Amino acid sequence: MAPAEPNSGGSASAGATKEQPPVKAPAKDSKKKDEKKDEDLSEEDLALKEQLELYVERVQDTDPGLQKVALESMRQEIRTATSSMTSVPKPLKFLRPHYGTLQAHYEKMSDSDLKKLLADILSVLALTMSPEGKCESLKYRLLGSDGDIGSWGHEYVRNLAGEISQEYSKRQSEDAPIDDLMDLVVQIVAFHMKHNAEPEAVDLLMEVEDLDLLVEHVDSANNKRTCLYLTSSAKYLPGPDDMLVLDIAHSIYMKFEEYPRALQIALYLDNLQYVKELFQRCKDPLKRRQFCFILARHGVSFELDESIIAEDEEREALQELINNTKLNEGYLTLARDIEVMEPKSPEDIYKAHLIEGRGSGGGTVDSARQNLAATFVNAFVNAGFGQDKLMTVPSEASSGGSSSSWLFKNKEHGKASAAASLGMILLWDVDSGLAQLDKYFHSTDTHVISGALLGVGIVNCNVQNDCDPALALLAEYVDKEDASIKIGAIMGLGLAYAGSQNEQVRSILMPLLLDGRSSVDVIAFAAIALGLVYVGSCNEDVAQNIVLALMERSESELGDPLARFLPLGLGLLFLGKQESVEATAEVSRTFNEKIRKHCDMTLLSCAYAGTGNVLKVQHFLGQCAQHLEKGESYQGPAVLGIAMVAMAEELGLEMAIRSLEHLLQYGEQNIRRAVPLALGLLCISNPKVNVMDTLSRLSHDTDSEVAMAAMISLGLIGAGTNNARIAGMLRNLSSYYYKDASLLFCVRIAQGLVHLGKGLLTLSPYHSERFLMSPTALAGLVVMLHACLDMKAIILGKYHYVLYFLVLAMQPRMLLTVDENLKPLSVPVRVGQAVDVVGQAGRPKTITGFQTHSTPVLLAAGDRAELATEKYIPLSPILEGFVILKENPDYKEES
């Protein structure tokens, strides 16, 4: 590449010399140009030009002494000029016409130190002169002396690195030796790492497939930037390279004792062995506590044993933190601080008085469907607060509005959801939750008992308890005759033990799968529950049993909407595990053709969920392009698959939103029904304006299924954000659809979701600055969305309690700072939009447009917090959830 010379006359000759390979002596017409050019040069430049031309002649002299002086002087001139690289350095510019001459002379010289010296100079000249794809700079570098390459300047080193990667791939294809290249690579990497060009060093090592070299060259000054680049680039690499890159980052973090970051990578790789090593290597009890908070947030079941922590007392205290026992306490601390403890009724959410005209007065009629909607709204809004205005009202209330009376305002299966909603209100508070649910176990109504069982599961969701109350309570009910009680107990177990891989739960649920007398719905929920308990574990045993259950179903049973939960349960076992699903996918191709494609799509979408794998997204888009006969259902899971795979990183997410727009325009009806749900998953708890507008448009669609899906998705993208714009849209929809009970039900559910936990909760499965994805949270969302693919049969039928699967993804979107005794500690923090600073020079600001608050604070999607005081040091580099602060010993109060 030849940047144009500063003077206009020179650019023509530069072009001429670049286009045609230089001849030994400059041609005549270029001489004329040279004369014209000489007139434009200043005296200084002219002197330099003549000086250099003299050197070129001297180099060709027969006297080695003269040659040496000339080469030395030429080298000196070039080196002093290449130190800054804003335009082509003058010596390189003036020596360009002589490149061919020097090349020819080099070929004639006999081997000596002088020849190597000339090779060095030719290597630098080749920087601007070598023809495309010839790698001459590298060729002469390898023939030259082994001196320090950095002395020729940055641009030269970068150019060499580029040529090395070309040469490397060429030699790999020819099976030629690469040792000489690798020696150069070591020099270049050392140079880059010294000069703050970590991304370039990493790129070069990725090209030559030798990232292990990196660990030796990283030091305490550049390890964070290097690892940040590694972890960010991992998202864009094909497997298995991405895992390899993260492995290197993990070893660098461990080397420099950046333990919380190392823990995150271990969780991303799903490598519990790394987690174990971390606890063994880090002896600081406070840091260990912080690790436990991170593990609890990720929803990992991790048993500390004596080999990890010898002290009984410390081990128990840490295990309690991993079991997430502090979650309820922290959440209520946040609620008190923000002053939202006051329970809200569904009417407070509907705000019917703000709607003009028709439909506003219709709220007084008690219909079972409306009461059921109110039950869900009440459960979502007061989730985790322990009190509400419908279920936990003391029974001696004068108005007679006791909890039992609300329960019986619901019909049959509605009572199940109502009883379970009590579990949601007492979310994460195991002791008082079980105490309050106890009264329902003595009921004679099977639906109430079923709901109470589900409530027990909900209370225990995302928190584990040493004495396993859920297992003790629910196990005996699984064998009851009544199907609704069975389902309550099964779903309760699935929620309470999601991700725990608990053997006892497996032994209780497995027999149900192959029990010929069980109805399809019981088998479907058993498959989902097993999928949740063993989420992402690739457990062969469970997989085989679900496959058998699928094979034994008759054609008519496979037509049941709930039968689709069987492939989903199977898919959850492989959530995010990529290739591990291949064997099972092969088996699924032998199924009844009614469910074969559906199963294939579901398995693939789960296996590649959260990986950002572009090829899989293309595969799903290809499936959606086909126009089908009626009755085919597999395109729904394919559309959801696009969202599940692409939600991994921002770029893919934006592209997926655009692709889904196209599907809306050209897709068949069954695809259009799934698109709103896919959009809901992509922007979960993150209301992007363009998606909001699309969903608002779809909520008035002529196809009621599309409209319902769009309304539920409006709830999902606004979940827990209290977004005023979405709340307004839903209020308008509630008056628009006031005559249609089913559509109104969906509007109400969405209203409940937008105000989830009074705006303190999020449904996003991502945490730790969008780096980690909690598998159980994603599993809960996916089950709920698959249920929404057939709204009429499931959500609007008698299985509306599948909405409670969302509880798996509910997490407080808070930053709660605690002191060394884990008591809340209020400190000032800056909260602003996170800025991507990967590979930027210096120490760029990581947040923009910040405001300063004192903790505890709420974090919206895309927000990042940093401490605004030097008085404390956070033990986790990422300020989210529970963060332990220790006092900074070097801090001095400003007088």
N, C-alpha and C positions, 0 to 999 in steps of 0.2 A: 504494500500500500504506500503510495507516494503522496504525502500531503503537499498541497501546492506551495510553491516558494512564496516568500513575502512579496517579491517584485513580480509584476505581471508578466514581464518578458520571459521570465525563467520557466513559467509553467509549461510552455510548449516543449522546451527541450526535455523537461522532466518526463513529459508524456512520451516523447519520442524514445527516450532511453528505456522506458518501462515496457512499451509495447513490443519492440523488437529486441531479442536477446542481444546484449552488447557485443560488438565485434572487437577485434584486438585493438585496433586504433580507431579513435572516433572518426566518423565519416565526414566528407568535406562540408556538406550542407550544415552539419551541426557545428562545424568550425565557424561558419559565418555567424550562426546564432550565438556561438560562444563569444565572438568579438562584440556583438551587440550587447550581450549579457554583461560582459566585462565593463562596458561603459556605465551600466547601472549600479555596479558594486561600489561600496565605499572603499577608501584607500586601505583601510584595515583588512577588509574582506579580500581585496585584491591581493594584498601581501600574503595573506593566509593561503589563497588559492595557488599562487605561484610557488610558495613554500612547499605545499603538498605535492604539486606536480613535480617539483624537484626531487622530493623524497621518492616518488614513484619511479623516476628515472634511476635514482641511486640504488633502489632495491634491485634493479635489473643489472647493476654493475657486477663485474666479475670479482672484485675485491670483497671478501667476506667482511672485513672490518667496516667498510663503507656501508655494506648492506645492513649490518647490525645497527649502526648508528641511525640509519634512515628508518629502519623498522621501529627501533626504540622511540624515536621522535614522533613517528606517525602514531604509535600506540598512545603516547603521552597526550598528543593533540586530541585524539578521539575520546580518551578517557575523561579529560577535563571537560569536554563539550557534552558528553552524554549524561552528565549529572542531573540536568533538568530536561524534561521531555515535553516541552510545550509545542515546539515545531521540530522539523527535521534538523538535527545539529549540523552546523556549517561544514565541519570536516567530512561528514557522511555525504553531504550534498556535493561538495567539490570533488570527492573521490568517485562519485558514481560513474562518470564516463570511463574511469580507469579500471572498473571492476573486472571487465573481460581481460584487460592487459595483465592485471595481477594474477588472475586465475590461470591464464596461459603460462605465466612465468612460474607459478607454483608447481605446475605439472612437470616443468623441466628440472626443478631444483633437486639436488640429491638430499637424502634424509639427513637432517641435522637439527640442532636446536633452532636455527634460523628458520628452517622450513615450518617448524611448529609455531614460531612466532608469527609468521605470515598467515598460517592457518587461523590463528586467533583473530587476526585483523579481518581476514576474509569472512570469518563467521559473523563479525559485527556488521560488515558491509552488506552481507546477505540479508540482514534485517530489513533493508528497504529495497534490495535489488533482486532477491532470488525469485525465479518464476514460480507461479502457483504450484503447490503440491510437490515441489522438488526437495524440500527440507534441507536446503544447502547450508543454512545456518547451523543446523545440527550436525551435518556431515563434517564441516570444517571444525566444529567444536570437538568432535570425537577424535579428529586427526591432530588437534592442537595440543598445547601444553595443559597440564592439569591445574592451572592457577585458579584463584578465587573468581567465580563467575559474577559475583555481586558487583565487582569493581567496574563492570561495563554498564551498570545502570539497570533499573527496574524493567524498562521496556524490553530490553534484550532478554532478561530472564523469563519474562512472560511469553515472549515469542518462542523461546526455546521450549518452554513447557508445552505450548501448543503443538510444536513440531514433534515433540517426544510422543504425545498421545497418538498422533497420526502414524508415526513410525512403529509404535508399539503394536497397534492393531494390525499393521501390515506384516510385521514379523510373526505375530501370533498365528496369522493365517498360513504363513510359510513354515511354521515350526522352527524359526531361526533363533539362535541364542540371544538373550536380552541383557546379559550381565552388565555390558558397558552402559546401556541405557539406565539401568537401575543405580549405578554409581552416580550418574548425573542427577537422577531423581532425588537421591539423598541430599546432594548439595543444594538443589533448588528448594526442597522442602525446608531445609534448615534456614535458608535465606528468607523465604516467605514468612516463616514463623517468627523470625527475629524482627521482621519489618511490618508487623500487624496485617499481613495479607493471609490470614488463616483460611478464608474460603478458597483462595487460589491453591493453597497447599492441599486442602482436602479434595478439591476437584481433580488435581493432578493424580493424587494417590488413588482416587476412584477409577480414573482412566486406566491406570496401570495395575489395578486390582491388588493393591498392597497397603491397605489402610493400617495394618498393624504398626507400620513405621511411625505412625502419627504419635503413638503413646510416648515414644522416647523424646519427641521434640516439643511436647507440650510442657509449659511451665506454669507457675502459679499466676502469672500475669495474663496469660491468654487462654487458660483452660475453659473459662466460662463461654467466651466468644466462640471458641472452636466447637464446643459441645452444642451450643445453641444452633450453630450452622448444621452440625451433623443431624440433630434431632429434627430440624425443620426440613432438611432435604430428604430425610427418610420417607416422608409422605409421598414424594414424587418418584421414588425409585421402584423398579419392579422387584418382586420377591425373587430369591431370598436375600438380595442385596440390602433391602431395607432393614432386615433383622440384624444383619452383619454390622451395618453402620451404627445401629443403636447399641449393639454389644460393645463396640469400641467406645462409644460415648459413656456407657456404663463403667467400663474399666477406667476411663479417665476420671470420671467423677469419684470413683472409689479411691483412686490414687491420691486425689487431692482432698479427700474426706468431705466431699460435697454430698453428704449422705441423703438428705431429702430428695435431691434431684436424682440420685442413683435409684432411690426407692421408686420414683415415678417411672423410670425406664424399666425397672424390674416388673412393675405392674403392667406397663404397656406390653412388655414381652410375655406377660403372664408366666413369669418364672419365679415360683415360690422358693426355689433353692437360693436364688439371689437375695430374696427377702430374709431368708434365714441367716445367710452369711452376714447380712447387714446388721442384724441384731447382735450377732456374735462379735462383730468387729467394733461396733460403736458401744462404748461402755457408759456413756453419759446418760444418766437416768432421765433427764429432761428431754434430751433428743429422742430417746426411745419412746417417750410419751407422745411426742409430736408425730413419730412414725405411726403410732397406733391410731391417732386421729386421721392420718392420711389413709390408712388401711380401712378404717371404718367408713370414711366418706366414699371410698371406691366400692364398698360392699363386698369385700373379700372375706371368706371364712378362713381364718388363719389361726391354727392352734399353737400356742407357745408351749414348748415342753421343756424338760429340765436341761436338755442339751443346749437350748438357746439361752435360757435365763435360769440360773441355779436357785436364786433366792425365791422361796415360796411366796413371800408377801408381795414382792415387786411383781412377780409373774402374775399373781391374781389381779393386782391393780391394773396391770397393762392389759390383761385379757379382757377386763371389764371395759376398757376404752375401745378395744377392737370390736367388742360386742355392741358398741354404739350406745351404751347405757346413758351417756351424757346428752344424747341428742335432744330429748324432750326438754330437759332442764335448760339447755342453751337456747332452744327455740322460744321457750316462754320468757327467758330473760330478754331476748330480742323484742318479743311482743310487748312486754311491759315498758321497755325503753321507748318504743315507737308509739306507745299508748293505743294499742288496738285490742286490748283484752276484752272489751265489751262485746258480748255475743251479737251476731247479726241474724236477722230472720230473712227468709227468701224474699219477702216484700221489700226489704231494704235494698236488695240487689236488683229486683225487677224495676224499681222506681216507676211504677205505673203512672204516677201523677205527672210525670214529664211527657207522657205520650198524649198528644191531642186526639180528640175524635174517637172513632170506633175502637172497640176492643179494650178500652181502658177500664171500662166498668165490669168487664167479664171476669175479673179476677176473683169475684166473691163466690162463684159457683164451685162447689166441692166435687170435682170429678176425680175418679181414681187415677187417671193418667196425670192430671195436674198435680195431685198430691204426691205421686211417685216422683215427678220432676222436682217438686219442692224438697222431697227427701234428699235427692242427690245434691241439689244446690246447697241445702243446709249442710250436708256432709262435707262438700268441697270447701265451702267458705269458712266453716269453723274447724277445719281439719287440724287436729293436734292441740286445740285450745282447751279441751277438757270441759267446755260448757257451751250450750247453745239454747235456743228458745223453743225447740220442738222435742228433743229426745231426753235431755238431762234436767228438765224442769222438775223440781221437787213435787211429789204427787199430792201433797196437801195444799197445793196452790188453789186459791179460792175459786178461780175461774173454771176449775175442773180440767185445765189444760195439762193433764199429767202425761207422762211419756207414753203410757200404755194407750191413752186415747189417740195420740197421733199415730201410733203403730196400727191401730185398727181403722184408721181412715184410709188405709191402703187395702187393696184387694189381694187375695191369695198370694201369688208370687211376689207382689209388691211388698208384702210384709217382710219377706226375706231381705230385700234391699233396705227396708226401714230398720230392721234389727241390726243389720250389718253396719248401717251408717253410724251407730253408736260407737262401733270399733274405730271408725274413721275420726270421729270427734275426739276420741281418747288416744289418737295415734301415738305410738312410741312409748305410751305410759302403761307398761305391762300390768303393774300391780292394781292400780285403780280401774284400769280397763277391764280386767278379768272380773273384778269385784262387781262392777256395774252390769256386765253382760250376764252374770250368773243367774239373775232372776228369769231370764228368757229360757234357760235350760229346763225350767220346770213347767214350761208351757205345754198345752196339749196340741197346739197347732204345729204341724210339721214344718210349715214355712218359717215360722218364728224360730224354731230350733235351728233350721238350716241357716237362717240369717245370723243367729248367734254364733254358730260354728265359724261362719265366714268372718264375722266380727273378730273372733279370737285370732284368726289368721292375720287380719288387717292390723290389729294392735301390735302383733309381734313382727310385723313386716320391717325389714331393715334393722331390727334390733334382735340380738340373740340373748338368751337367758340361760344361765348355767343349769337351772333345774328343768329346762325344757317343758314349760307348762303347756305349750300348744300341742306338743306330741301327746302328752298325758291326757289332755282333754279330748282331742280330736280322734285319736286312734280307734277308740271303741265305736265311734259313730260311723266309720267307713263301712262297716259290715251290716249296717241297718238295711232293712228291706226297702224303705221309702227312697225313691230316686233323688228327691230334692234334698233330703238330709245327707245322702251320700255325696251329692255334688257340693253342698256347703262344706262338708268335712274335707273333701278332696281339695277344693279350691283354697280352703283355709290352710291346709298343709303346704300347698304350693307356694302361697304368699309368705307364710312364716319361715319356710326353710329355703327360700329361693337362693340359689348359688352356694348352698352349704354342702352339697353332695352327701347328704345324710343317709347312711345305710339303712337305718330303721325306717325312715320314710319310704325308702325304695321297697323294702320288704312288705310294707303295708299296701302301697299303691300298685306294685307290679301285678299281683294276682288279678286285679280288676281288669287289666287290659285283655287278658286271655279268657275271662270268664264269659262263657257263651250266653249266660242268662242276662248279662248287663245290657242296658239300652245304649244306643249310640251316644247319647249325651253324657252318660257316666264315663264311658270309655274315652270320649273326646276330652273331657275335663281331666281324666287321669293322665292322658298323654301330655296335656299342657302342664299339669302340675309336675310331672316327672321332668319335662323339658326345662321347667324353671329351676327345680332343685339341682339338676345336673347341667345347668346352662354353660355352654362352652367347654364341656369336659370331654367331649367325644366318647362318652361311655358306651362301649360295644354292647354290653348286656342290655341296657335300656333301649338302645337303638334297635337291636334285634327284636325285642318284644313289641315295640311300636310297629315295626315292619310286619311282624306276624299278625298283629291286630288288624292292620290295614288289609292284609291279604285275605283275612277270614271274613271281611265284610261283604255282604251281598250287594248286588247292583243297586237295589233300592236304598239300602242303608248308605251307600256312598253318595247317593243323591241328596241326603240330608245336609243342610247347610253346616251343621256342627261337625260333620265328618271331615271338613277341611281343617279342623283343629288337629287332627292326627298328624298330617304331614308337618304342620307347624311345630308341634311338640318335638317331632324328629329334627326339624331344622334348628330349634333352639339348642339342642345338644351340641351343634357344630357352630354356634354363633361366633362369627369373626375368626374361625379357624381355617379358612381358605381351603387348601388342597385336601385336608383331612376328610372332606365330605365325599371325595370322589367315589369311594367304594360303595357307600350307601346310595349315592345318586345312581350308580349303575344298577343296583338292585331295584331302585324305584322305577326304572324304565321297564320293568317286567310287570308292573301293576296293571290293573284294569284300566282300559284306555280312558275311562270316564275321569279318572283322577291322576293319570300318569303325568301329563304335562304340568298340571297344577302342582303336583308334588315336586317335580323337577325345579320349577321356578321358585317355589318356597324354600327348598333346600339351598339352592344357589344364592338366593337373596340373603338368607341368614348367614351362610358360610362367609360371604364377602362383605357383610355389614360392617360399616365403619372403616373399610380399608381404602376407599377412594380408588379402587381398581377400575381404570378407564375401560379396559376391554370388556369387563362384565357389564358396565353401564351400556356399552354399545350392543352387547348381546341382548340385554333386556329391551333396548329400543327396537332392535330387530324383531323381537317377538311381538312388540306392540304394533308393528307396521302391518301385520297380517290381518286380513279381513275374514272374520269367522262366521260360521253358522251360529244359530242360537244355541244356548245351553253350554257353551264352552266358558269355563270360568278362569282359565289360567292367566289371562292378561292382567287381572287385578293384582295378583301377587307380583307380576313382572313390573308393573308401574310402581308399586311400593318398593320393589327391589331397587329401582333407580334411585329412590330417595335414601334407602338404607345404605347403599354403597357410597353415594356421593356426599353424604352428610359429613364425611370425614374432614374435609378442609374447605376453606372459603371459596377457592377458585372453582372447584368441582361443583360446589353447592350453587353458585351463581349460574354455571353452565346448565346444571340440571333444571333449574327454575325455567330457563329459556326453552330447554327441550320439552318440558312439560307443557309450556304454552302451545308448542306445535302439536302435541298430542291432542290438546283440547280442540284445536281447529280441524285436525284430520282424522282423529281416532273414532272408533265405533263407540256405541253407548256405554258398553261395559268398561271401556278404558276411561271415558270421561267421568264415570262414577268414582274411579280410584284416584284420578288426578288431584282433586282437592285434598284427599287424605295424604297423598305423597307430599304436597306442598306443606301440609300441616306438620309432617314429620321433619321436613327440611328446616323449617323456621320455628321449631318448637320453643315456646316461651321467648320468642324473639320476633316481635311483630314488625316485619319489614313492610314498608309502605306499598311497594309494588305487589307483593303477595296479598296484602290485605285488600287491595283494590280488586285483584283477580277473584279472590274468594267472595268479595261483596257482590261482584257481578254474577258469579255462579250461584249465589244463594237465592237469586230470583230466576233460576233456570227453569225451563218448562218441565224437565224431567225431575220429579220430586226426589229421586234417589240422589241425583247430583246436588240438588239444593240442600238436602239433609247433610250430605258429606261435607259440603262447603261450610255449613253452619257449625258443625262439630269442629271442623278445622280452624274456623275463626276462634273458637274457644281454645284450641290447642296452641295456636301461634301467640295468643295473648295470655296463655295460662300463667296465672300468678303475677301478672304485670299491672292489673287494674287499668289497662290502657283505655283512656277515655274515648278514643275514636271508635275502637271496637265495641265498647259498651254502648255507645250511641247507635252504632249500626244494628246491634242485636235488639236494642229497645224498639227501633223502627221495624225490624223484622217481626218482633212479637206482635206488633199491631197489624202488620201486613198479613200474617198467617193466623190471626186469632181464631179463625173458624176451623182450621185444620189441626186436629189434636196431635197427629204424629209430628208434623213440622214444628209445631209450637213446643213439643217436648224437646226436640233437638235444640231449639233456640234457648230453652231454659238450661239445658245441660251446658251449653256454651257459656251462658251467663255465669253459671256456677264456676266454670273453669277459669274464666277471666279473673274472677275475684278469689282464686284458689288461696286458701289460707290467708284471706284478707290482704293478698298481695305480698305475702312473705315467702311463698314457696315457688319453686321452679319445677318444670317437668323435664328440663334438658338433661340427657344422659351424660353430657360432657361436663367435666370439671377440670380444675388445675389448669386454668387458662386454655381451655379447649384441647388440652393435650391427651387427657385420659377419658375413656368412655366406660361408664359403669355397665357391665354386661347385664346385670339384673334389671337395671332401669330401662335399657333398650328393649329387653325381652318383654317387660310389662307393656311398653308402648306398642310393640309390634303385635302382641296378642290383641290388644284393644283395637288396633287399626284393622287387623284381619277380620275381627268381628264386625267392624263397620262396613266391610265390603258387602255384607248382606244385612243391611240395617233392618229391613222389615222382619226377617226371621229371627234375628238375635236380639238387637238392642230394643226394637219395638215389640219383640215377642216376649217370651217369658224369661229370657236370659239376660235381662238388662244389667244384672249384677256384674257382667264382665267389665263394666266401666270401672269397677273397683281394682282392676289390674293396674290402673294408672298409679295406684298407691306405691307401686315398686319404684316409680320414677320420681316420686315427690321428695324434694330435699329443700331445706331452708336456703334461700339464696343470700346467705349472710356472711359477714366477716365478724367473728366474735373473738376478741383478744382476751386471753386469760393469763394470770400470773403463774408463778412457779407452783402454787398450790391448786391450780386449775380454778381459781375464783375469777369471775369476770373483772376485767381491768379496762377502764375507759382511757383511751389515748387518741390524740388527733391523727386522722389519716386523710390522705388525698385520694379521692376517687375520681377517675376520668376514663375516657375512651382509651382502650389499649392500642398502642402503636407497635407495628411490627418493626423491630430494629435489627433483624438478622443481617449480618454482613455489613452493617454500616460502620463508618469510621468513627473513632473517638468514643465518647460516652453519651450517646443520644438519649433524649428523654423517652421514657417508656410509656408515659401517658400524656394525653393532651386534653385541654379544656376541663381541667379538674376543679373540684370543689373540695373544701376541707370540712370534714365532719368529725365527730368523736364517736368511737366505736361503742356498741355494735352498730354496723351499718348494713344497708342492703346493697347488693351488687346486681346491676342489670346485665343483660346479655352483652358481651363485648366490653364490659367494664373491668378495670384493674385497679387495685389499691396499692398505695405505698405509705409507709409510716411518715408522718410529718414531724417526727421528733427524733432526736439523737439519743434520748434518755434510755430507750430500750432497744434490744436487738431481737428481731423475730427469729424463731428457730426454723421457720420454713421460708424459703425464698418466695413462695407464692402465697399471697395473703388472701385466703378463702377459707370458709368454714371456721374451725377452731384453730387459732394460732397461739402458741405459747410464746410469751415475751420474757426475756430475762434482762435484768438491769445491765446497762452498759457501764463497765468499770471505769472507762476513760471519760465518762460524761461529767462535765463541770457545769453547775447551774450558773447562768449568766447573772452577775450581780446587778 
